Amino acid sequence: MSKKLDYRKGARVIVETCMGIKPDEKVLIITSRGFARSAKLLAEEAEDLNANVTMVKLNEKEMQIEPPEEVAKKMLESDVILGVLSHSTIQLFLHMNARRAATDVGARVGGVPYIKPNISHEDIYEITELTEKLADILTNGNEARITTKKGTDVSLSMKGRISAPLRVRHVVPGAWGAVPEYSEAAIAPVEGTAQGIWLIDVFFEKVGAIKTPVEILIENGRAVKIEGAEEAAKIQAIIEAADENGNNIAELGIGTNHTLKHTTGTIGDKMMKGTAHLAIGKNINIGGQTYSNIHHDGVMNMVTIEIDGKLIQKEGKFLI
């Protein structure tokens, strides 16, 4: 099979299995320079499913806070919205008020940073099944403990919180997330409960790959001391430049994607099976009570996780 056909197959997985596009649905594709090929393939595959496709091309600078008003209006009129954009812009897009307004009225939204040629419909179902199972465990749990051999040892309460699963399959009204690979089960810790040492050894948003592990002391739900080399100084600067909740421990996220085999020092690491991440800053969008003007994840590899004393993952291997 040619490379072109491989990518077309990957596009078909996104529109058919990830997004569940149906005949006569209104599909809006928002894209920018550098993503024309992916956007075109997705449009063609959606049209092959007899959907009505509209494509909007923007400068990515227009998608840094909220989309232009006319695009936000089109989102409200669409059944399915695909943001074919860079990783960093998708992170912003999925947390915009325009996205929330569109999903509130039933749109399904997918951020597409790339098309993966060798992912299958079966992979999507497997990822979704694990993500939903793990999300149920988190929702029904009270206490979590996260450890690694490198030094992480954090305990936190999840009591009363509901997990936000990112399934890579968004086929019901209001569903949203990144596709085809962005999968995790996430939950907002109860504010003030996280305690311990967070040793980041893989990746931190806005910093990049972690070459020298960063050690963060967490007390009463806040990151209070950061030690390490250059990366630690950058994280400290991010927190100092943020608002008063920039050091709030906002999230526990657990990667569920089996198709990723190695960490790469990029944002994609947090969805790889075997990794987990904590985040600082805002969590009101995932069931918490704290607003901040930042939300950044710090990824750990080969993680052990206990929920209410029961091992669910040991050194990166799931036991559920």
Secondary structure, DSSP 4 states (H G I P E B T S, - for coil): --HHHHHHHHHHIIIIIIS---TT-EEEEEEETT-HHHHHHHHHHHHHTT-EEEEEEE-GGGGSSS--HHHHHHHHT-SEEEEE--HHHHHHHTTSHHHHHHHHTT-EEEE-S---TT--HHHHHHHHHHHHHHHHHHHH-SEEEEE-TTS-EEEEE-TT---EEE-S---STT-EEE-SS--EEEEPPPTT--EEEEEE-SEETTTEE-SS-EEEEEETTEEEEEESSHHHHHHHHHHHHS-TTTTBEEEEEEE-BTT--S--SSGGGGGBTT-EEEEEE--GGGT-S---S-EEEEEESS-EEEETTEEEEETTEE--
